[in-house]
Amino acid sequence: MKIIKSEDTTMPSKSNALRVLIYSQDGFGLGHLRRNLNISLQIKKMSPQTSILIIADSPVAPFFKLPPKCDFIKLPTIVKVDTGVWRPNRLPMHYKELLQIREDIIQNVALNFRPHIFLVDHMPHGALGELRGPLESLKKHYPETKVILGLRDILGAQEVIKKMWKTEGAFETTERFYDSVYIYGCLDVFNLIEEYEFPPSVLSRARYCGYVARERKKKENETVLKKYFASRKEKFLMVTGGGGADASYFMDKFIDAARVLKKQVNFNAIISTGPFMHEKQIQLLHQKAKGLPVKIVRLGSDSIDLLKRADLVISMAGYNTISEIMRYQKNAIIIPRPGPSAEQTMRTQLLADRGLFNYIHPYQLTASNLAELIMSRLENGTHMDEQKLPNLEGASAVARNMLSSI
């Protein structure tokens, strides 16, 4: 690999402006990118002069609104098809060739950007180990760079993750290269360090920061439903599946449930497909929803306003969506993704045990039991008990810890 490196090899002065580099690997999703943008916004609030560069591979990364002095570098996308198994998303080439391209880009960016802080999201060694070379180079050329690993609340089934991290050398990479480990969750919800048996040396570097939830939107958009419905007196249901790549199975069941509900309650519903649902699946949902008070849309900036307005949210259990549901203490029914990772099922069960919402396991989901639970939640008007909520101020805690680390 040829490294194209600037002639200036000195670390930029902190007194001029800090530089933060973030690695955000998403593939077919939005979760990691949205979480890193929430953190970036808090960094900018606390340190407006800081420059932030995000290395991302989400196909929709270039379309996100960025704060000032923040930019993206887009990697060719690879997608996870099973635990530890990846493939190119668009380019018709062997994954090893694409992996080399990605690693070269990351290494050149890291050495030329010369970050004061390098925040790595989720995978200490990167997808298929693509960060090992760049981490080695940073340690050699810029040893003063603070390297931080950010982990969401739950990684997956304990035995699966422990085996995979040992096999892929993730524990060893964490011990060797990382100054700190920030956990985007709460110890009283899930003891990540203990459950995945991290090496004892990592314990002193780990901090539970709280859930990285989007900052509460201050200004209400009272007219948001006018875009979609002539009348706003009916109960409003919002159905969302995050990025949407694998959400059609439960949205299809919701439409079946809506036919039952139509006979019992006046309601309007929006199904937010997300940017990654296949067009054919969206067409099938449109056809199936004909004659029902259900609209199928790809939501963007309206999503939070609609979530805030909803009388009931029916959702999958992705980290960001769950965090937003908790942020606004919404009446909710959760249907976790069935796989390939156990992450969503585990998160759902742990938070449901705190009494925050009801859930239906995807293998037990039927139109009748979903309709029955929707009616129950609407009749009771159940909202979350604030006393049972975990800490949701993770974004500001992460930003504060990062800035104080240098």
C-alpha positions as CSV (number, residue, x, y, z in Angstrom):
1,M,0.0,0.0,0.0
2,K,1.3,3.5,-0.9
3,I,0.7,6.0,1.9
4,I,0.2,9.5,0.6
5,K,1.3,11.6,3.6
6,S,1.5,15.3,4.0
7,E,5.0,16.8,4.5
8,D,3.9,18.3,7.8
9,T,4.1,15.4,10.3
10,T,3.6,17.4,13.5
11,M,0.4,17.1,15.5
12,P,-1.8,20.3,15.0
13,S,-1.8,22.6,18.0
14,K,-4.7,22.1,20.3
15,S,-4.9,25.8,20.9
16,N,-5.9,26.4,17.2
17,A,-8.7,23.8,16.9
18,L,-9.1,20.2,18.0
19,R,-9.5,17.5,15.3
20,V,-11.8,14.6,15.9
21,L,-11.8,11.6,13.6
22,I,-14.8,9.2,13.8
23,Y,-15.0,5.7,12.3
24,S,-18.7,4.8,11.7
25,Q,-19.4,1.4,10.1
26,D,-23.1,0.9,9.2
27,G,-23.5,-1.1,6.0
28,F,-27.2,-1.6,5.6
29,G,-28.4,0.7,8.4
30,L,-28.4,4.1,10.0
31,G,-27.9,3.4,13.7
32,H,-24.1,3.9,14.1
33,L,-24.1,7.0,11.9
34,R,-27.0,8.7,13.6
35,R,-25.4,7.9,17.0
36,N,-22.1,9.5,15.9
37,L,-23.9,12.6,14.5
38,N,-25.7,13.0,17.9
39,I,-22.3,12.9,19.6
40,S,-20.8,15.3,17.0
41,L,-23.5,17.8,17.7
42,Q,-22.7,17.8,21.4
43,I,-19.0,18.2,20.7
44,K,-19.8,21.2,18.6
45,K,-22.0,22.7,21.3
46,M,-19.1,22.4,23.8
47,S,-16.2,23.2,21.5
48,P,-17.5,25.1,18.4
49,Q,-14.0,25.4,16.8
50,T,-13.4,21.6,16.8
51,S,-13.2,20.0,13.3
52,I,-14.9,16.6,13.0
53,L,-14.3,14.2,10.1
54,I,-16.5,11.1,9.9
55,I,-15.4,8.0,8.0
56,A,-18.7,6.3,7.1
57,D,-19.9,3.6,4.7
58,S,-23.7,4.0,5.0
59,P,-25.1,4.6,1.5
60,V,-27.1,7.6,2.8
61,A,-24.3,9.2,4.7
62,P,-23.8,12.1,2.2
63,F,-27.5,13.2,2.6
64,F,-27.3,13.9,6.4
65,K,-27.2,17.5,7.5
66,L,-23.9,18.2,9.2
67,P,-22.9,20.8,11.8
68,P,-20.3,23.4,10.8
69,K,-16.7,22.2,10.5
70,C,-17.8,18.7,10.1
71,D,-17.5,16.5,7.0
72,F,-17.8,12.9,5.7
73,I,-15.5,10.6,3.8
74,K,-17.6,7.8,2.2
75,L,-16.1,4.3,2.1
76,P,-17.4,1.8,-0.4
77,T,-20.2,0.0,1.4
78,I,-20.0,-3.6,2.8
79,V,-23.0,-5.2,4.5
80,K,-23.2,-7.8,7.3
81,V,-25.0,-10.9,6.2
82,D,-24.4,-13.0,9.3
83,T,-22.3,-12.8,12.5
84,G,-18.8,-11.9,11.3
85,V,-19.7,-12.4,7.6
86,W,-19.7,-9.5,5.2
87,R,-20.1,-8.8,1.4
88,P,-19.8,-5.8,-0.9
89,N,-23.1,-4.0,-1.3
90,R,-22.8,-2.4,-4.7
91,L,-19.4,-3.1,-6.3
92,P,-19.1,-6.5,-8.1
93,M,-15.7,-7.4,-6.7
94,H,-14.3,-9.8,-4.1
95,Y,-14.7,-8.6,-0.6
96,K,-10.9,-8.8,0.1
97,E,-10.2,-6.4,-2.8
98,L,-12.8,-4.0,-1.5
99,L,-11.5,-4.4,2.1
100,Q,-8.0,-3.3,0.9
101,I,-9.4,-0.2,-0.7
102,R,-11.2,0.7,2.5
103,E,-8.2,0.1,4.7
104,D,-6.0,2.3,2.4
105,I,-8.5,5.1,2.5
106,I,-8.8,4.9,6.3
107,Q,-5.0,4.8,6.8
108,N,-4.4,7.8,4.5
109,V,-7.1,9.8,6.1
110,A,-5.9,9.1,9.6
111,L,-2.3,10.0,8.9
112,N,-3.1,13.2,7.0
113,F,-5.9,14.5,9.2
114,R,-3.7,13.9,12.3
115,P,-6.6,13.8,14.8
116,H,-6.2,14.6,18.5
117,I,-9.0,12.1,19.1
118,F,-10.0,9.0,17.1
119,L,-13.4,7.7,18.1
120,V,-14.1,4.2,16.8
121,D,-17.7,3.0,16.8
122,H,-18.6,-0.6,17.7
123,M,-15.8,-2.7,16.3
124,P,-12.3,-2.1,17.8
125,H,-10.6,-3.8,14.9
126,G,-13.0,-2.5,12.2
127,A,-15.0,-4.6,9.7
128,L,-13.0,-7.6,8.9
129,G,-10.0,-6.2,10.7
130,E,-9.6,-3.1,8.5
131,L,-8.6,-0.8,11.4
132,R,-5.6,-2.8,12.6
133,G,-3.2,-1.2,10.0
134,P,-4.4,2.4,10.6
135,L,-4.3,1.9,14.4
136,E,-0.7,0.7,14.1
137,S,0.2,3.7,11.9
138,L,-1.4,6.2,14.3
139,K,0.4,4.7,17.2
140,K,3.7,4.9,15.4
141,H,3.4,8.4,13.9
142,Y,1.0,10.2,16.3
143,P,1.2,8.4,19.7
144,E,-0.4,11.4,21.4
145,T,-3.7,10.8,19.6
146,K,-6.3,9.6,22.1
147,V,-8.0,6.5,20.7
148,I,-11.5,5.8,22.1
149,L,-13.8,2.8,21.5
150,G,-17.6,3.5,21.6
151,L,-19.9,0.6,22.3
152,R,-23.7,0.5,22.2
153,D,-25.5,-0.9,25.2
154,I,-25.7,-4.5,23.9
155,L,-23.5,-6.1,21.3
156,G,-25.4,-9.4,20.9
157,A,-25.7,-12.8,22.5
158,Q,-22.9,-13.2,25.1
159,E,-21.5,-16.5,23.9
160,V,-21.6,-15.5,20.2
161,I,-19.8,-12.1,20.9
162,K,-17.2,-13.6,23.2
163,K,-16.3,-16.3,20.7
164,M,-16.2,-13.8,17.8
165,W,-14.2,-11.2,19.6
166,K,-11.6,-13.8,20.7
167,T,-11.4,-15.3,17.2
168,E,-11.1,-12.0,15.5
169,G,-8.7,-10.5,18.0
170,A,-11.0,-7.7,19.1
171,F,-10.2,-8.1,22.8
172,E,-6.5,-8.0,22.1
173,T,-6.9,-4.9,19.8
174,T,-8.9,-3.1,22.6
175,E,-6.2,-3.8,25.1
176,R,-3.4,-2.7,22.8
177,F,-4.6,0.4,21.1
178,Y,-7.5,2.0,23.1
179,D,-7.1,4.6,25.8
180,S,-10.7,4.5,26.8
181,V,-13.9,2.5,26.2
182,Y,-17.2,4.5,26.3
183,I,-20.3,2.4,26.7
184,Y,-23.5,4.0,25.3
185,G,-25.7,2.4,27.9
186,C,-26.2,2.0,31.7
187,L,-24.7,-0.4,34.1
188,D,-28.1,-0.9,35.8
189,V,-29.5,-2.1,32.5
190,F,-26.7,-4.4,31.2
191,N,-23.2,-4.9,32.5
192,L,-21.4,-5.0,29.2
193,I,-17.9,-5.4,30.5
194,E,-18.8,-8.3,32.7
195,E,-21.3,-10.0,30.4
196,Y,-18.8,-10.2,27.5
197,E,-15.8,-10.9,29.8
198,F,-13.6,-8.1,28.8
199,P,-10.0,-8.4,30.0
200,P,-9.4,-7.0,33.5
201,S,-7.1,-4.3,32.0
202,V,-10.0,-2.8,30.2
203,L,-12.1,-2.3,33.3
204,S,-10.3,0.8,34.4
205,R,-10.7,2.4,31.0
206,A,-14.4,1.8,30.7
207,R,-17.1,4.4,31.4
208,Y,-20.9,3.9,31.2
209,C,-22.1,7.2,29.6
210,G,-25.8,6.6,29.3
211,Y,-27.9,6.2,26.2
212,V,-27.0,8.4,23.2
213,A,-30.5,9.8,22.5
214,R,-31.2,12.6,20.1
215,E,-31.5,15.9,21.9
216,R,-35.1,16.8,22.7
217,K,-36.6,19.0,20.0
218,K,-37.6,22.3,21.5
219,K,-40.1,23.6,19.0
220,E,-43.2,21.6,18.4
221,N,-44.6,21.3,14.9
222,E,-48.3,21.2,15.7
223,T,-49.3,21.1,12.0
224,V,-47.2,18.1,10.9
225,L,-50.2,15.8,10.5
226,K,-51.8,18.3,8.1
227,K,-49.4,17.0,5.4
228,Y,-50.9,13.5,5.7
229,F,-54.5,13.6,7.1
230,A,-57.4,15.9,6.6
231,S,-58.7,15.2,10.1
232,R,-56.5,15.0,13.2
233,K,-59.1,14.0,15.8
234,E,-58.5,10.2,15.4
235,K,-55.9,8.3,17.3
236,F,-52.6,8.5,15.5
237,L,-50.3,5.4,15.2
238,M,-46.8,5.6,14.0
239,V,-45.1,2.5,12.7
240,T,-41.4,2.6,12.2
241,G,-38.5,0.2,11.4
242,G,-35.4,2.4,11.5
243,G,-33.6,2.1,8.2
244,G,-36.2,-0.3,6.9
245,A,-34.1,-3.0,5.2
246,D,-35.7,-5.8,7.2
247,A,-38.8,-4.1,8.5
248,S,-41.4,-5.2,6.0
249,Y,-42.3,-8.4,7.9
250,F,-43.9,-6.6,10.8
251,M,-45.3,-3.7,8.8
252,D,-47.2,-6.3,6.7
253,K,-48.6,-7.7,9.9
254,F,-49.6,-4.3,11.1
255,I,-51.7,-3.7,8.0
256,D,-53.4,-7.0,8.7
257,A,-54.0,-5.8,12.3
258,A,-55.3,-2.4,10.9
259,R,-58.1,-4.2,9.2
260,V,-59.2,-5.6,12.5
261,L,-58.7,-2.3,14.3
262,K,-60.8,-0.4,11.7
263,K,-63.9,-2.0,13.1
264,Q,-63.1,-1.0,16.7
265,V,-61.5,2.4,16.8
266,N,-61.1,5.5,14.6
267,F,-57.4,6.0,13.8
268,N,-54.9,7.2,11.3
269,A,-51.5,5.5,10.8
270,I,-48.2,6.3,9.1
271,I,-45.8,3.5,8.2
272,S,-42.3,4.9,7.9
273,T,-40.4,2.5,5.6
274,G,-37.0,4.1,6.0
275,P,-34.5,4.7,3.2
276,F,-33.3,1.1,2.8
277,M,-36.6,-0.8,2.2
278,H,-36.7,-2.3,-1.3
279,E,-39.1,-0.6,-3.7
280,K,-41.0,-3.8,-4.4
281,Q,-41.7,-4.3,-0.7
282,I,-43.0,-0.7,-0.5
283,Q,-45.3,-1.3,-3.5
284,L,-46.7,-4.4,-1.8
285,L,-47.4,-2.4,1.4
286,H,-49.2,0.3,-0.6
287,Q,-51.3,-2.3,-2.3
288,K,-52.2,-4.0,0.9
289,A,-53.1,-0.8,2.7
290,K,-55.7,0.3,0.1
291,G,-58.9,1.3,1.8
292,L,-57.3,1.7,5.2
293,P,-56.4,4.9,7.1
294,V,-52.8,4.0,6.6
295,K,-50.2,6.0,4.7
296,I,-46.9,4.5,3.6
297,V,-44.1,7.1,3.5
298,R,-40.3,7.4,3.5
299,L,-39.8,9.9,6.3
300,G,-37.0,12.4,6.8
301,S,-37.2,15.5,8.9
302,D,-40.8,14.9,9.9
303,S,-40.0,11.7,11.8
304,I,-39.4,13.2,15.2
305,D,-42.4,15.5,15.0
306,L,-44.6,12.6,14.1
307,L,-43.2,10.4,16.8
308,K,-43.9,13.1,19.4
309,R,-47.4,13.5,18.1
310,A,-48.2,9.7,18.1
311,D,-50.7,8.2,20.5
312,L,-48.9,4.9,20.0
313,V,-45.6,3.9,18.4
314,I,-45.1,0.4,17.0
315,S,-41.5,-0.1,16.3
316,M,-38.5,-2.4,16.0
317,A,-35.9,-2.3,18.7
318,G,-32.9,-0.5,17.1
319,Y,-30.8,1.5,19.5
320,N,-31.6,4.9,18.1
321,T,-35.4,4.4,17.7
322,I,-35.7,2.9,21.2
323,S,-33.6,5.9,22.6
324,E,-36.0,8.3,20.9
325,I,-39.1,6.5,22.2
326,M,-37.6,6.7,25.7
327,R,-36.6,10.4,25.2
328,Y,-40.3,11.3,24.5
329,Q,-41.7,8.7,26.9
330,K,-44.0,7.3,24.3
331,N,-46.7,4.8,24.6
332,A,-45.1,1.9,22.6
333,I,-45.2,-1.7,21.4
334,I,-41.9,-3.1,20.4
335,I,-41.3,-5.9,17.9
336,P,-37.6,-6.7,17.8
337,R,-35.7,-7.9,14.8
338,P,-35.5,-11.8,14.8
339,G,-31.8,-11.9,13.8
340,P,-29.1,-12.5,12.8
341,S,-28.0,-10.8,16.1
342,A,-29.8,-11.2,19.4
343,E,-29.1,-7.5,20.2
344,Q,-32.7,-6.2,19.6
345,T,-34.4,-9.1,21.4
346,M,-32.1,-8.7,24.4
347,R,-32.6,-4.9,24.6
348,T,-36.3,-5.3,24.3
349,Q,-36.6,-7.8,27.1
350,L,-34.3,-5.8,29.5
351,L,-36.2,-2.5,29.0
352,A,-39.6,-4.2,28.9
353,D,-38.7,-5.7,32.3
354,R,-38.4,-2.2,33.6
355,G,-42.1,-1.6,32.6
356,L,-41.3,0.8,29.8
357,F,-43.3,-0.8,27.1
358,N,-45.0,-4.0,25.8
359,Y,-43.4,-6.2,23.2
360,I,-44.2,-9.2,21.0
361,H,-41.5,-11.6,19.9
362,P,-41.4,-11.7,16.1
363,Y,-41.9,-15.4,16.0
364,Q,-45.2,-15.0,18.0
365,L,-46.4,-12.0,16.0
366,T,-49.9,-12.3,14.5
367,A,-52.4,-9.8,13.2
368,S,-54.9,-10.7,16.0
369,N,-52.4,-10.4,19.0
370,L,-51.0,-7.2,17.6
371,A,-54.5,-5.7,17.2
372,E,-55.4,-6.8,20.7
373,L,-52.3,-5.2,22.2
374,I,-52.8,-2.0,20.2
375,M,-56.3,-1.6,21.6
376,S,-55.1,-2.3,25.1
377,R,-52.4,0.3,24.9
378,L,-54.7,2.9,23.3
379,E,-57.4,2.4,25.9
380,N,-55.0,2.7,28.8
381,G,-53.1,5.6,27.3
382,T,-50.0,4.1,28.9
383,H,-46.9,6.3,28.9
384,M,-43.5,5.6,30.4
385,D,-42.8,6.2,34.0
386,E,-39.9,8.7,34.2
387,Q,-38.5,7.1,37.3
388,K,-38.0,3.8,35.3
389,L,-36.1,5.4,32.4
390,P,-32.3,4.9,32.1
391,N,-29.9,7.8,31.7
392,L,-30.5,9.3,28.3
393,E,-27.8,12.0,28.3
394,G,-25.1,9.8,26.8
395,A,-24.3,12.1,23.9
396,S,-23.3,15.0,26.1
397,A,-21.4,12.7,28.5
398,V,-19.4,11.2,25.6
399,A,-18.6,14.7,24.2
400,R,-17.6,16.0,27.7
401,N,-15.4,13.0,28.4
402,M,-13.7,13.2,25.0
403,L,-12.9,16.8,25.3
404,S,-11.5,16.5,28.8
405,S,-9.3,13.6,27.8
406,I,-6.8,15.8,26.0
